[in-house]
Amino acid sequence: MVRRVVWIGLFLCSGLGTVSAHAATEIMWWHAMSGQLGKQLDKLAADFNGSQSDYHIVPTYKGTYTETVTAAIFAFRSRSQPAIVQVNEIATATMTAAKGAIYPVFELMRDEQEAFSPSAYLPAVTGYYADADGNMLSFPFNASTPILYYNKDQFRAAGLDPETPPKTWSELGKMAKRLREHGMVCGFTTSWPSWINIENFSAYHNLPIATRDNGFAGLDAALSFNNPQVTRHIAQLAEWQKSKVFDYGGRGQAAEPRFQKGECGIFIGSSATRADIKANSKFEIGYGMMPYWPDVAGAPQNSIIGGATLWVLRDRPAAEYKGVAKFFAYLSRPDIQAAWHQNTGYLPITQAAFDLTRTQGFYDRNPGAAISIEQVTLHPPTQNSRGLRLGSFVLIRDAIEDEMEQAFSGRKPAQAALNAAVERGNRLLRQFERASPDR
């Protein structure tokens, strides 16, 4: 709570930046990508720098998403904030609340007279990062969504059709049970427990996570995911846990290696880990969309995204903003987006980049690579499936996963666990609301 108030205060008390002495205007870009993804990000910056001579993007790795945002915020104290900072999707409400510190992307592009139309971008992406009027507040950069992976070799061994992934949760349960009967350590597991089994589950079944359009319509939103449909789902996972038909693998990406090592025959995880899974698995991999419960009206709807966007911070020299707008226009080009999508596994943010990738034959050469785009565009997003805009959601997600673990371990019934998660989460929402300058 104290940290939240400090963050907003530091944002709103920002000062003026400094102008680079170089011939080309330097533009600082703080990010949270390391390893191969970091190399791809550096290549984007280098290619843009080489395409013109007026601006020079300087990417700087600052650690995890939380560390990167924290570094940017505290840089305001010394008036040394970057022009661009990469922020993960669940911190969108925090960034939006700091209105005096952010330069909304739609305003930037309009002010610099650079083409920027939300209709060019995938609706599931723009909806997450737009205001109530459809104006995009940040620039979509790396977006992913959960998809289903399965071990085709183990499907064959268990007498299952290796070309037919489960479409419903009932089918998944039966297939996972069959895999267990044929010697697998676990039938299936998932990564990112809340993102997949609460947030995306709700969107895919066209169910609200919270009131007030999942928080998009106001800070006074209240969590509401302790409904009968989600409760049944968590209760079923807890029941499957007893026989390892489902086997909880931990938070974040902790469960992913279990699929790669061949312990679990089915895995639901981020589409952005597809290349990593393919590189580290010694069996034939199959792909499918997330399963759904067919008796829930409106399912399947569309999944929602994870990942991060690029936010522009105020109080930098005017010349830098001209360069930022040029850089974002460059990143929006179909050829640039298609290459980023193909080299990283993240979604293309524009329809044109998706179409170009398909025309280039990438999806024919890489089965399963198109499933993530097909899933997020399955239907036009509804108020329940555009995403969420809830303050302090990093902490709320921790509370949700605390309670999910209580259910999976048998220490609490599913309903009691979800009721506790909602109660704990709503306390955090009210603290956020009281700390917000919009209150």
VENKATA-V441684 format. One record per backbone hydrogen bond with DSSP energy under -0.5 kcal/mol. CO is the residue of the C=O (numbers start at 1). NH is the residue of the N-H. If there is no record, write none. Layout:
# VENKATA-V441684
CO|NH ; CO|NH
This chain:
# VENKATA-V441684
1|5 ; 2|6 ; 3|7 ; 4|8 ; 5|9 ; 6|10 ; 7|11 ; 8|12 ; 9|13 ; 11|14 ; 25|56 ; 27|58 ; 28|83 ; 28|84 ; 29|60 ; 30|86 ; 31|62 ; 32|34 ; 34|37 ; 34|38 ; 35|39 ; 36|40 ; 37|41 ; 38|42 ; 39|43 ; 40|44 ; 41|45 ; 42|46 ; 43|47 ; 44|48 ; 45|49 ; 46|50 ; 47|51 ; 48|51 ; 48|52 ; 49|52 ; 54|25 ; 56|27 ; 57|59 ; 58|29 ; 60|31 ; 64|68 ; 65|69 ; 66|70 ; 67|71 ; 68|72 ; 69|73 ; 70|74 ; 71|75 ; 72|76 ; 73|76 ; 74|77 ; 75|78 ; 75|80 ; 76|79 ; 83|313 ; 84|30 ; 85|311 ; 87|309 ; 88|91 ; 89|92 ; 90|393 ; 91|95 ; 92|96 ; 93|97 ; 94|98 ; 95|98 ; 97|99 ; 98|101 ; 98|102 ; 101|314 ; 102|104 ; 104|107 ; 104|108 ; 105|109 ; 106|110 ; 107|111 ; 108|112 ; 109|114 ; 110|113 ; 116|118 ; 117|120 ; 118|121 ; 120|351 ; 120|352 ; 122|125 ; 122|126 ; 123|127 ; 125|129 ; 127|130 ; 129|137 ; 129|138 ; 131|134 ; 135|131 ; 136|106 ; 137|105 ; 138|140 ; 139|310 ; 141|143 ; 142|308 ; 143|347 ; 144|306 ; 145|271 ; 147|269 ; 148|288 ; 149|267 ; 150|152 ; 150|286 ; 151|155 ; 152|156 ; 153|157 ; 154|158 ; 155|160 ; 156|159 ; 160|162 ; 161|164 ; 163|165 ; 167|292 ; 168|172 ; 169|173 ; 170|174 ; 171|175 ; 172|176 ; 173|177 ; 174|178 ; 175|179 ; 176|180 ; 177|181 ; 178|182 ; 179|184 ; 180|183 ; 186|265 ; 187|265 ; 187|266 ; 188|247 ; 189|268 ; 190|249 ; 192|196 ; 193|197 ; 194|198 ; 194|199 ; 195|200 ; 196|201 ; 198|202 ; 199|203 ; 200|204 ; 201|205 ; 202|207 ; 203|206 ; 203|302 ; 204|300 ; 204|301 ; 209|224 ; 209|225 ; 210|214 ; 211|215 ; 212|215 ; 212|217 ; 213|216 ; 214|389 ; 215|218 ; 218|221 ; 222|211 ; 225|227 ; 227|231 ; 228|232 ; 229|233 ; 230|234 ; 231|235 ; 232|236 ; 233|237 ; 234|238 ; 235|239 ; 236|240 ; 237|241 ; 238|242 ; 239|242 ; 240|243 ; 240|245 ; 240|246 ; 241|244 ; 244|187 ; 245|188 ; 251|254 ; 252|192 ; 253|256 ; 255|258 ; 255|259 ; 256|259 ; 256|260 ; 257|261 ; 258|263 ; 258|264 ; 259|262 ; 260|282 ; 263|186 ; 265|151 ; 266|189 ; 267|149 ; 267|269 ; 268|191 ; 269|147 ; 270|273 ; 271|274 ; 273|277 ; 274|278 ; 275|279 ; 276|280 ; 277|281 ; 284|152 ; 284|153 ; 286|150 ; 288|148 ; 292|169 ; 292|294 ; 293|296 ; 295|297 ; 296|299 ; 306|144 ; 307|89 ; 308|141 ; 308|142 ; 309|87 ; 309|311 ; 310|139 ; 311|85 ; 312|103 ; 315|17 ; 317|320 ; 317|321 ; 318|322 ; 319|323 ; 320|324 ; 321|325 ; 322|326 ; 323|327 ; 324|328 ; 325|329 ; 326|330 ; 327|331 ; 328|332 ; 330|333 ; 333|337 ; 334|338 ; 335|339 ; 336|340 ; 337|341 ; 338|342 ; 339|343 ; 340|344 ; 341|345 ; 349|122 ; 350|354 ; 351|355 ; 352|356 ; 353|357 ; 354|358 ; 355|359 ; 356|360 ; 357|362 ; 358|361 ; 361|365 ; 362|366 ; 366|369 ; 368|371 ; 370|374 ; 371|375 ; 372|376 ; 373|377 ; 375|303 ; 375|378 ; 382|385 ; 382|386 ; 390|393 ; 392|395 ; 392|396 ; 393|397 ; 394|398 ; 395|399 ; 396|400 ; 397|401 ; 398|402 ; 399|403 ; 400|404 ; 401|405 ; 402|406 ; 403|407 ; 404|408 ; 405|409 ; 406|411 ; 406|412 ; 407|410 ; 413|417 ; 414|418 ; 415|419 ; 416|420 ; 417|421 ; 418|422 ; 419|423 ; 420|424 ; 421|425 ; 422|426 ; 423|427 ; 424|428 ; 425|429 ; 426|430 ; 427|431 ; 428|432 ; 429|433 ; 430|434 ; 431|435 ; 432|436 ; 433|436 ; 436|439
